[in-house]
Each structure stands twice: as C-alpha cells, then as structure tokens.
Amino acid sequence: MIDEVLTPDSSRFWPVDQYQEGRGQPSFDKQPLRDFLDQFRQRGEWDGNPPDYRRGAPGGPLRIAPEGRPFIGAGLVVLVGLVALGAWRGGWWIWPAVVWTPVALWIPWFFRDPARRGPRGDHLILAPADGRVVAVRTAPESSFMGGAATRVSVFMNVFDVHVNRYPVAGTVAHRHYRPGRFINATLDKASEENEQMSVGIRTVRGPLLVRQIAGLIARRIVTDAAEGDRVRQGERLGLIRFGSRVDTFVPPETSVLVEPGHRTTAGVTIIAEWST
C-alpha cells in the first residue's frame, strides 16, 4: 500500500503545484517511512511481517487446531445422541446429556489456537507453551546442546492452550522422537522417562532445544516442522493433547527471567535473553 500511494508511476499521486503533463513526475522519498518502521523492528516490537488478518487473528473468529476436529465432532455426536435418548425416554435419562454438555463445550475450547502478538527479536527467548513454570535448573543435554544447559519446564493443565510455539527464529537442525512412559508431567523425572519429541534449532545466537513431553493423560504429540525447515519466532511448533509439559534448554550463559510458579503465554512471555 505504501508503494502504491507514494510511487508516482503506479499510484498517480503527485503534488498538484508541480504536475506537468507530458513529463516524468517527482517521486516521494519513502526512506523516512522505512526508518520509522525499522525502529519498531529494532525494539523487537515488530518482526517485519504484515499484520495477521487470517481466521483467529485478534478481533477475528477463534481459530481451532485441526487436530481437534475429530474430537469435537465425536463430542457433538455423543451429545446429540444423549439429548435424543433423554427426549425419548424422559425422566432421569436426560441427566447424561446434562453431564456431557460441559465436556462437549470444553473440547473445542481445549483445541483453541489464538493468534499471538508479542515481543520479537533474536536476543529474546519466548515461552513455547502456555502454563506454569515448574522448574528452572541446570541439566545435561548432550543430544543437541552438547553439554550442560539451563532447562525451563512449563506444565500445561487441561485448561491451558495446548498449541506450542517456537521460542526463537532459526533452522530446525535436530528432531528426535523417543517413546516412553506417561507419568505425571509435573514430576522432574518426566523429562527423562516420558514419551517426548525434541526439536533443536540453530539460531544466529546459538543452539536451543525444545522438548515436548507427554503427560499422565496425554497420548499424542504433534510436531510440525522437519529438519532443515526455517522457523519464525512465535509461529506454531505443534501441539500435545491432553495435559503435558514443554522443556526449553538454553545455553548456560543466557539470562533466565522466570522462576517456578510464574505463568507463561506461548509466543508472548520472555523466559530468557541471550547474552550480548
């Protein structure tokens, strides 16, 4: 739009007092506008991409993760069946429909995928998940980080948004699935024993690893990107259902800004910063 309005050969807008028919017309200097926009990028307030007007963007209809559609459909089928049974038999037969109604409403709420706007910048490390920080500690991570790292663990309960997001921009250089147990994801040993998917990202600042961990009732981990894919900070990484945990492994020299008990919002909360 800026180019269309300010470039005379496409927009045909010129100062009326300088217009002369039959000759080239003067262009407007757009560099001041570029400089104005660039200051937002330098402060990490804008990633250089146009606003998201897709479904699910702020002010638009709520977006639902596609992985939830079979569950939503099944929940509605069960609800319709129970309502029909209650209407037919009457009496206490209506109670199963009453009990199931909150569950049928909760299922689409669980799979919601709200658009997220937050700070951006290669010096920032954002939360990959909505939830509560349950641990911040030094932990060995040799599969991608090459040694000791700081692990920030976020637990997602069944009422949190379960879509995960990339905490940094970079290239996916490592992806490894490991089957395992399904113990309570709030426990420290869940990081080692539970089913999990690890995604290592090479950034301009260094390596970072995100680990999606299945929980007590979680039985499905979804990870979108493949090795070699370029990913953007704050965009969707994947999803875990139902109730789970995400660990972020950062180099020891980074400054961690959260503590156990803090609440995080994926793609918005800054959990650490790279050393300058």
C-alpha positions as CSV (number, residue, x, y, z in Angstrom):
1,M,0.0,0.0,0.0
2,I,2.9,2.4,0.8
3,D,4.4,1.7,-2.6
4,E,1.1,2.3,-4.4
5,V,0.4,5.6,-2.6
6,L,3.9,7.1,-2.7
7,T,5.3,5.9,-6.0
8,P,4.0,8.1,-8.9
9,D,4.4,5.5,-11.7
10,S,1.9,3.2,-10.1
11,S,-0.3,5.4,-7.9
12,R,-0.5,8.6,-10.0
13,F,-0.4,10.8,-6.9
14,W,1.7,14.0,-7.3
15,P,1.9,17.5,-5.8
16,V,-0.7,19.5,-7.8
17,D,1.6,22.5,-8.0
18,Q,4.4,20.5,-9.5
19,Y,2.4,18.5,-12.0
20,Q,3.3,19.0,-15.7
21,E,1.7,16.9,-18.4
22,G,3.9,15.0,-20.7
23,R,7.0,14.7,-18.5
24,G,8.1,12.4,-15.6
25,Q,6.8,13.4,-12.2
26,P,8.8,13.6,-9.0
27,S,8.7,10.6,-6.6
28,F,8.1,10.9,-2.9
29,D,11.1,9.9,-0.7
30,K,9.9,6.8,1.3
31,Q,13.1,6.4,3.3
32,P,11.7,8.4,6.4
33,L,8.8,5.9,6.5
34,R,11.2,2.9,6.2
35,D,13.2,4.4,9.1
36,F,10.1,4.9,11.2
37,L,9.0,1.3,10.7
38,D,12.5,-0.1,11.3
39,Q,12.6,1.4,14.8
40,F,9.8,-1.0,15.8
41,R,11.8,-3.9,14.4
42,Q,14.9,-2.9,16.3
43,R,13.0,-2.7,19.6
44,G,11.5,-6.2,19.0
45,E,8.0,-4.8,18.7
46,W,7.6,-5.9,15.1
47,D,9.0,-8.9,13.2
48,G,8.8,-7.2,9.7
49,N,5.8,-9.3,8.6
50,P,2.4,-7.8,7.7
51,P,-0.4,-8.0,10.2
52,D,-2.2,-11.3,10.5
53,Y,-5.7,-10.9,9.3
54,R,-6.3,-14.6,9.0
55,R,-9.0,-16.5,10.9
56,G,-8.0,-16.5,14.5
57,A,-6.2,-13.2,14.5
58,P,-7.1,-10.7,17.2
59,G,-10.6,-9.4,16.7
60,G,-11.5,-12.3,14.3
61,P,-13.2,-15.6,14.9
62,L,-11.4,-18.1,17.2
63,R,-9.2,-20.5,15.3
64,I,-9.3,-24.2,16.2
65,A,-6.3,-26.5,15.8
66,P,-7.1,-29.0,13.0
67,E,-6.1,-31.9,15.3
68,G,-9.2,-31.2,17.4
69,R,-11.8,-31.6,14.7
70,P,-12.3,-35.4,15.2
71,F,-12.7,-34.9,18.9
72,I,-15.1,-32.0,18.5
73,G,-17.2,-34.0,16.0
74,A,-17.3,-37.1,18.3
75,G,-18.3,-34.9,21.3
76,L,-21.1,-33.4,19.4
77,V,-22.3,-36.8,18.1
78,V,-22.4,-38.1,21.6
79,L,-24.2,-35.0,22.9
80,V,-26.9,-35.3,20.2
81,G,-27.4,-38.9,20.9
82,L,-27.8,-38.3,24.6
83,V,-30.2,-35.5,24.1
84,A,-32.2,-37.7,21.7
85,L,-32.2,-40.5,24.3
86,G,-33.3,-38.2,27.1
87,A,-36.1,-36.7,25.0
88,W,-37.3,-40.2,24.1
89,R,-37.1,-41.9,27.4
90,G,-37.6,-38.9,29.7
91,G,-37.1,-38.9,33.4
92,W,-33.5,-39.4,34.7
93,W,-32.4,-40.3,31.1
94,I,-31.9,-36.6,30.5
95,W,-29.1,-36.3,33.1
96,P,-26.4,-38.0,30.9
97,A,-26.9,-35.2,28.4
98,V,-26.7,-32.6,31.1
99,V,-23.5,-34.0,32.4
100,W,-21.9,-34.4,28.9
101,T,-22.8,-30.8,27.8
102,P,-19.9,-29.1,29.7
103,V,-17.5,-31.7,28.2
104,A,-18.7,-31.1,24.7
105,L,-18.2,-27.4,25.2
106,W,-14.8,-27.9,26.7
107,I,-13.4,-29.9,23.8
108,P,-13.3,-27.1,21.2
109,W,-12.0,-24.7,24.0
110,F,-9.1,-27.1,24.6
111,F,-8.1,-27.1,20.9
112,R,-8.3,-23.3,20.5
113,D,-5.4,-21.7,18.7
114,P,-5.5,-18.0,19.4
115,A,-3.2,-15.7,17.3
116,R,-0.4,-14.3,19.5
117,R,1.3,-10.9,19.3
118,G,4.3,-10.3,21.5
119,P,7.8,-9.1,21.6
120,R,10.2,-10.3,18.9
121,G,13.9,-10.2,18.4
122,D,16.9,-12.5,18.1
123,H,18.1,-11.6,21.6
124,L,14.8,-12.8,23.1
125,I,13.7,-16.4,24.0
126,L,10.0,-16.7,24.3
127,A,7.8,-19.3,26.2
128,P,7.0,-22.2,23.9
129,A,3.8,-23.1,25.9
130,D,1.0,-21.6,28.0
131,G,1.1,-22.8,31.6
132,R,3.0,-22.7,34.8
133,V,6.8,-22.8,35.2
134,V,7.5,-25.9,37.4
135,A,11.3,-26.0,37.3
136,V,14.4,-23.9,36.3
137,R,17.6,-25.9,36.7
138,T,20.9,-26.9,35.2
139,A,20.5,-30.2,33.3
140,P,22.7,-32.3,30.9
141,E,21.6,-32.2,27.3
142,S,24.1,-33.9,25.0
143,S,21.8,-34.8,22.1
144,F,21.9,-31.3,20.6
145,M,23.2,-28.7,23.1
146,G,26.5,-30.6,23.6
147,G,26.6,-30.5,27.4
148,A,25.1,-28.7,30.4
149,A,22.2,-26.4,29.7
150,T,19.6,-24.5,31.7
151,R,16.2,-26.2,31.5
152,V,13.0,-24.2,31.9
153,S,10.0,-26.5,32.3
154,V,6.4,-25.3,31.7
155,F,3.4,-27.6,32.7
156,M,0.2,-27.2,30.8
157,N,-3.0,-28.3,32.5
158,V,-6.1,-29.3,30.6
159,F,-7.5,-25.7,30.6
160,D,-4.4,-24.1,29.0
161,V,-3.9,-23.5,25.3
162,H,-2.0,-26.6,24.1
163,V,-0.7,-25.2,20.8
164,N,3.1,-24.8,21.2
165,R,5.2,-22.1,19.5
166,Y,8.8,-21.6,18.6
167,P,10.7,-19.5,21.2
168,V,13.2,-18.3,18.6
169,A,13.7,-18.0,14.9
170,G,16.2,-20.2,13.1
171,T,16.7,-23.5,11.3
172,V,15.5,-26.9,12.6
173,A,18.7,-28.9,12.8
174,H,17.6,-31.7,15.1
175,R,14.4,-33.7,15.5
176,H,14.1,-36.8,17.6
177,Y,11.1,-38.8,18.9
178,R,11.5,-41.1,21.9
179,P,8.8,-43.4,23.2
180,G,8.4,-43.6,26.9
181,R,6.1,-43.7,29.9
182,F,3.1,-41.4,30.8
183,I,3.8,-40.4,34.4
184,N,2.7,-37.0,35.9
185,A,4.3,-34.3,33.7
186,T,4.9,-32.1,36.8
187,L,7.5,-34.5,38.1
188,D,11.1,-33.8,37.3
189,K,11.7,-37.4,36.1
190,A,9.1,-36.9,33.4
191,S,11.8,-35.1,31.4
192,E,13.8,-38.3,31.1
193,E,11.2,-41.1,31.3
194,N,8.1,-39.9,29.4
195,E,7.3,-40.1,25.7
196,Q,8.8,-37.0,24.1
197,M,9.8,-35.1,20.9
198,S,12.9,-33.0,20.9
199,V,13.4,-30.2,18.3
200,G,16.8,-28.5,18.1
201,I,17.0,-25.0,16.5
202,R,20.1,-23.3,15.2
203,T,19.8,-19.5,15.7
204,V,22.1,-16.6,14.9
205,R,22.9,-16.6,18.6
206,G,23.5,-20.3,19.2
207,P,21.6,-23.6,19.7
208,L,18.3,-24.1,21.6
209,L,16.3,-27.2,22.1
210,V,12.5,-27.5,22.8
211,R,11.2,-30.8,24.2
212,Q,7.5,-31.7,24.0
213,I,6.7,-34.2,26.8
214,A,3.6,-36.3,27.1
215,G,1.8,-36.3,30.4
216,L,-0.4,-38.5,32.6
217,I,-3.3,-38.4,30.2
218,A,-1.6,-37.1,27.1
219,R,-1.2,-39.7,24.3
220,R,-0.3,-37.7,21.2
221,I,2.5,-35.3,20.4
222,V,2.2,-33.3,17.1
223,T,5.3,-31.5,15.8
224,D,5.0,-29.6,12.5
225,A,8.5,-28.9,11.2
226,A,11.0,-31.2,9.7
227,E,14.8,-31.0,9.8
228,G,16.1,-28.2,7.6
229,D,12.9,-26.1,7.9
230,R,13.2,-22.4,8.6
231,V,11.0,-21.4,11.5
232,R,9.9,-18.0,12.8
233,Q,9.7,-16.9,16.4
234,G,6.2,-17.2,17.8
235,E,4.8,-19.4,15.0
236,R,3.2,-22.7,15.7
237,L,5.6,-25.6,16.6
238,G,2.9,-28.2,17.3
239,L,0.5,-29.5,19.9
240,I,0.2,-32.0,22.7
241,R,-3.1,-33.5,23.9
242,F,-4.3,-33.6,26.8
243,G,-2.2,-32.1,29.7
244,S,1.5,-32.1,29.2
245,R,4.8,-30.3,29.6
246,V,7.3,-28.4,27.4
247,D,11.0,-28.1,28.4
248,T,13.2,-25.4,26.8
249,F,17.0,-26.0,27.0
250,V,19.1,-22.8,26.7
251,P,22.8,-22.3,26.9
252,P,24.1,-21.6,30.5
253,E,25.2,-18.1,29.6
254,T,21.7,-16.9,28.8
255,S,19.8,-14.9,31.4
256,V,16.7,-16.7,32.6
257,L,13.9,-14.3,33.5
258,V,11.3,-16.7,35.0
259,E,11.0,-18.7,38.2
260,P,9.0,-21.7,39.3
261,G,5.4,-20.6,39.9
262,H,5.4,-18.0,37.1
263,R,2.6,-18.2,34.4
264,T,3.7,-18.1,30.8
265,T,1.9,-17.4,27.5
266,A,3.3,-19.0,24.4
267,G,4.8,-16.6,21.9
268,V,4.4,-13.7,24.3
269,T,6.2,-14.2,27.7
270,I,10.0,-13.7,27.6
271,I,11.6,-16.5,29.6
272,A,15.3,-15.7,28.8
273,E,17.6,-13.4,26.9
274,W,20.8,-14.2,25.1
275,S,23.9,-12.6,26.5
276,T,25.1,-9.6,24.5
